[in-house]
Amino acid sequence: MWFVASGKRYEFEDVPPETFAAFKAAFAKGRFFNEHIRNHFRYRLVGPGVD
């Protein structure tokens, strides 16, 4: 996942394919992410912003 505003990229682990598909289809991606992905799956920073 790439956050455009900050330019940071994160890799989320074990997100089920149906959750990812629902995220891609969601009208309000930020809301879907906050409600269904953020704080539900492990992640790591993999792009710009890595120290």
Buried (B, 14 or more C-beta within 10 A) or exposed (E): BEEEEEEBBBEBEEBEEEBEEEBEEBEEEEEBBEEBBBEEBEBEEEBEEEE
